[in-house]
């Protein structure tokens, strides 16, 4: 099985990004910029296709990459990911070891204050814990992905109306259609520290947008899951606001999500 990186970048070049990410597999790169174009190059014996679009939005660019993917395993990525040597072989080995898996989630090393998960065991992922994983951890069989019909939301994520959550929604919908997702305690890359395109602090917008997301993720359990989220991370999330205020903002977001349907 062959691995293909599907990366979303901004205002980059094919030469710059292939070296920066330490690519050692085929890749489809969607470049959000102010022009329209397509380039192709060979890098370390692999085919890299580089598409430039004037459109914005992480969900849109990931969907553009999916439509152009042609390898067995799709590995979602961003410009701030640098891959470990042998990452493609490590991913292929995990799928060979677990042929029942439609998707496997891997570790990406990040700064401690940005970490939302760290995988230590091979286990199945469920609906109640899928919200912690980012898209850059997703390696999915292309055949299963296309059969599922699942795409990334255009309402959530960088460049969209609501701050983040497109990856959680994608994962939950994929599993809800019966596809099997597992974790692997294997680190395939690291994140380069930098400014976030969507995060500006644990403020009203953060909690409101998280509330909207929780409606779509958990439906009738959204309120309960919001409390669980705040209590589990209150030391980090509520340093500048109270848990009560944060929950109020999340409840407002949940109501907006209900009304949006």
Secondary structure, 3 states (H helix, E strand, C coil): CCEEEEEEEECCCHHHHHHHCCCCCEEEEEEECCCCEEEEEEECCEEEEEEEECCCCHHHHHHHHHHHCCCCEEEEEECCEEECCCHHHHHHHHHHHCCCCCEEEEEEECCHHHCCCCCCCCCECCHHHHHHCCHHHEEEEHHHHHHHCCCCCCCECCCCCECCCHHHHHHHHHHHCCCCEEEEEEEEEEECCCCCCCCCCCCHHHHHHHHHHHHHHHHHHHHHHHHHHHHHCHHHHCCCCCHHHHHHHHHHHHHHHHHHC
